[in-house]
Amino acid sequence: MKIVFERSGKARIEMLPLIDIVFLLLVFFIYAMLSMAVHRALPVALPHSTTAELDKSARLSVTVKSDRTIYVDKEPVSLPMLAEVLGRKAGGAGDTAVLLFADRDLSYEYLFKVLDQIRTAGVTRISLQAEADEAR
């Protein structure tokens, strides 16, 4: 006895598993890009803001802790030497931007001394950083 198998036409590619894999890859790459954000600052308690945004075009970061220690890209710097170090790291580029991470407990007067030193270095693009306030 001979068994006859019926052919049901052409083979086809199922699209639903393919779409699932494409979305999975898309989510993976989005999370991978978000985790690659460059943060050259040290951890400080930033003030909260409802409109805070991160300026990704900045090249240098200045961190000022509550004990008045200053760091330029994680290197400790004294206040009088801040302008010189920033000028050297900026390399004379007029479009250099600085991310300023200042602790929320830092005095207003000391923050302006730091800002004056940054401006003395010739840097005019300064971005004060804050944590986004998600309560609103």
Residue pairs with C-beta under 8 A, 6 or more apart in sequence:
37 54
37 56
38 56
39 61
40 60
40 61
40 73
40 74
40 99
41 61
41 63
41 71
41 74
41 99
41 101
41 129
42 63
42 65
42 71
42 74
42 101
44 63
44 64
44 65
44 66
44 101
44 102
44 103
45 66
45 103
45 104
45 105
46 101
46 102
46 103
46 104
46 129
46 130
46 131
47 104
47 130
47 131
48 130
48 131
48 132
48 133
49 130
49 131
49 132
49 133
50 132
50 133
50 136
52 129
52 130
52 131
52 132
52 133
54 99
54 129
55 97
55 99
55 127
57 97
58 97
58 98
58 99
58 125
58 127
59 90
59 96
59 97
60 72
60 73
60 86
60 89
60 90
60 96
60 97
60 98
60 99
60 123
61 72
61 73
61 98
61 99
61 100
61 101
62 70
62 71
62 72
62 82
62 86
62 98
62 99
62 100
62 101
62 114
62 118
63 70
63 71
63 74
63 101
63 102
64 70
64 71
64 100
64 101
64 102
64 103
64 106
64 110
64 111
64 114
65 71
65 103
65 106
66 103
66 105
66 106
68 79
68 106
68 110
69 76
70 76
70 77
70 78
70 79
70 82
70 114
71 77
72 82
72 85
72 86
72 89
73 89
75 85
77 85
79 113
79 114
79 117
80 117
82 114
82 117
82 118
82 121
83 117
83 118
83 120
83 121
84 121
85 121
86 98
86 117
86 118
86 121
86 123
87 121
87 122
90 96
90 121
90 122
90 123
92 122
94 122
95 125
96 123
96 125
97 123
97 125
97 126
97 127
98 118
98 123
98 125
98 126
98 127
99 127
99 129
100 114
100 115
100 118
100 126
100 127
100 128
100 129
101 129
102 111
102 114
102 128
102 129
115 126
118 126
119 126
